[in-house]
């Protein structure tokens, strides 16, 4: 098996249907399987998943959080690569083949992410630099709307780059990220202490620390119906997200492993 596609879902039945259809209509050259983990949905998702004949399904009785559910999918996966997709994504034709081809051509890459697009076709920045205290401040306070704050956020989101080549980056967002299965054996699964958010950042950090590369794959396209509910400062998701960010920096601090592009020179990959 070339690639296992793991989709975690919670109460997004309409979007989930589109996501699954896009996965079904995707692979042409590579062999793939679909695994769907439902985190205790109450909107009819369980009944819908029960009707699927071409997917492996696990129904959790309650919401276990993103990391635990993704680890369940990792445990079920039989592919050389494990692609995690959010349930509000739609893969473009050829995406799976391009990710598998890229990972096959670049064995030093242990983690990769595709190019995310907004529903209107514009770029959705998914390759990021590691956080600094000033970036966190700019992302979470009104200071981010000042000229200096906007510049910091733009640099963090790598907005200076046209995203039309594949290269190493600090980390890629979990809406579409592909693990090398043998790398999971080396560095472990996702940290289940993160309930919502930062499990993708943590895994990328561990990849760099253990000598692997993290890369952005510019021609593996995925539309992401991004709903940043964590932007509302006092929402439950925002608090979970902030707790995960705090956990990451308590665990790792602000000292990051060396990366080949750290001096600003990109490592372009085929």
URMOCOR-V296749 format. One line per field, one symbol per residue. ss: DSSP state (A for helix, B for strand, O for the rest). psi: psi as a letter, one per 40 degrees, with the letter a starting at -180 (. if undefined). burial: 1 if it has 24 or more other ideal C-beta (glycine too) atoms within 12 Angstrom, else 0. A space follows every 50 residues. Layout:
BEGIN
ss->???
psi->???
burial->???
END
This chain:
BEGIN
ss->OOBBBBBBBOOOAAAAAAAAAAAAOOOOOOOBBBBBBBBOOOOOAAAAAA OOOOOBBBBBOOOOOAAAAAAAAAAAOOOOBBBBBBOOBBBOOOAAAAAA AAAAAOOOBBBBBBBBBOOOOOBOOOBBOOOOAAAAAAAAOAAAAOAAAA AAAAAAOOOOOOOOOOBBOOBBOOOBBBBBAAAAAAAOOOOOOOOOOOAA AAAAAAAAAOOOBBBBBBBBBBBBOOOOAAAOOOOAAAAAAAAAAAAAAA AAOOOOOOOOOOOOOOOBOO
psi->hdhhhhhhihffddddddddddddechddiiiihhhhhffieeedddddd ehefihhhhidiheiddddddddddeieidihhhhiefihhihedddddd ddddegeehehiiihhiideeihhhehiiiiidddddddeiedeeidddd ddddddefeeheffihiiidiiiedgihihddddddeiaiheehdhiedd dddddddddeeiihihhdeghhhhghggdedhdeiddddddddddddddd deaehiiiieedeehighi.
burial->01111111110110111111011101100101111111101000110110 01001111110011111111111101101111111111111101111111 11100101111111111000001111111110001101110000000000 01101111001010011111111111111110110010111001111111 11111111100111111111111111000100000010011101101110 01000100111000011010
END
